[in-house]
């Protein structure tokens, strides 16, 4: 078997990246997409064919979706997300930092994909996003508050052995 055939036979994995932005009150920025029923964080697909990294994708998607080109902080969570309908997804969440009043006022939505945005507290966020996103955001916020490395997740939950917890 030649190398090209070997590569063609490898499993496919998708990659996505997003950012957790907060305001001075600790609320989280969520966006309302026009293509699904639940809210999400700013972010999207990593364009690996263009040589893009997850961090670069999160920054590019944020600039495209909400009009803010901000250097992102620490990686907060990595989630291996299984699905019956598509290849597995590796989702990366980065710290977008605390947005000031001027940055919030400068938000401009990508109208082809997004209907609205808003800042919400954690309790409300959990009612707007899907279960997987809620688990991922919760783990990212815990990592941020604890000041430790990124949360390792499988379908939103730490796997056996990660951070001393069991799935």
Residue pairs with C-beta under 8 A, 6 or more apart in sequence:
11 87
11 88
12 87
13 87
13 88
13 89
13 90
14 45
14 86
14 87
14 88
14 89
14 90
15 45
15 46
15 48
15 54
15 57
15 89
15 90
15 91
15 92
16 43
16 44
16 45
16 46
16 57
16 89
16 90
16 91
16 92
17 43
17 44
17 46
17 54
17 55
17 57
17 58
17 61
17 91
17 92
17 93
17 94
18 40
18 41
18 42
18 43
18 44
18 58
18 61
18 62
18 91
18 92
18 93
18 94
19 41
19 42
19 43
19 58
19 59
19 62
19 70
19 72
19 93
19 94
19 95
19 96
20 28
20 41
20 76
20 93
20 94
20 95
20 96
20 137
20 140
20 141
20 144
21 28
21 29
21 41
21 42
21 96
21 97
21 98
21 99
22 28
22 29
22 96
22 97
22 98
22 99
23 29
23 98
23 99
23 104
23 119
24 98
24 100
25 119
25 121
26 121
26 122
27 119
27 120
27 121
28 41
28 119
28 120
28 121
28 122
28 125
28 137
28 141
29 41
29 42
29 66
29 96
29 99
29 117
29 118
29 119
30 39
30 40
30 41
30 117
30 118
30 119
30 120
30 125
30 128
30 129
31 39
31 40
31 41
31 42
31 65
31 66
31 109
31 114
31 116
31 117
32 39
32 114
32 115
32 116
32 117
32 118
33 39
33 40
33 113
33 114
33 115
34 113
34 114
34 115
35 113
38 128
38 129
38 130
38 133
39 125
39 128
39 129
40 129
40 133
41 93
41 133
41 137
42 61
42 62
42 65
42 66
42 96
43 57
43 58
43 61
43 62
43 65
43 93
44 57
44 61
44 64
44 65
45 57
45 61
46 52
46 53
46 54
46 57
46 92
47 57
47 60
52 60
54 90
54 92
54 94
55 72
55 75
55 92
55 94
58 72
58 92
58 94
59 69
59 70
59 71
59 72
62 68
62 69
62 70
62 72
62 96
63 69
64 110
65 109
65 110
65 113
65 114
66 107
66 108
66 109
66 110
66 114
66 117
67 106
67 107
67 108
67 109
67 110
68 99
68 103
68 106
68 107
70 96
70 97
70 103
72 94
72 95
72 96
72 97
73 94
73 95
73 96
73 97
74 94
74 95
74 144
74 150
75 92
75 93
75 94
75 95
75 149
75 150
76 93
76 94
76 95
76 139
76 140
76 141
76 143
76 144
76 150
76 151
77 91
77 92
77 93
77 136
77 139
77 140
77 143
77 150
77 151
77 152
77 153
78 90
78 91
78 92
78 93
78 150
78 151
78 152
78 153
79 89
79 90
79 91
79 93
79 132
79 135
79 136
79 139
79 153
79 154
79 155
79 156
80 88
80 89
80 90
80 153
80 154
80 155
81 88
81 89
81 90
81 91
81 132
81 155
81 156
82 88
82 154
82 155
83 89
91 136
93 136
93 137
93 140
95 140
95 144
104 119
107 117
109 115
109 116
109 117
120 128
122 138
122 141
125 134
125 137
126 134
126 138
129 137
131 156
132 155
132 156
134 156
135 153
135 155
135 156
135 157
136 153
136 156
139 151
139 153
139 156
139 158
140 151
142 151
143 149
143 150
143 151
151 158
151 162
151 163
152 158
152 159
152 162
152 163
153 159
153 162
154 167
157 167
158 165
158 166
158 167
159 167
160 166
160 167
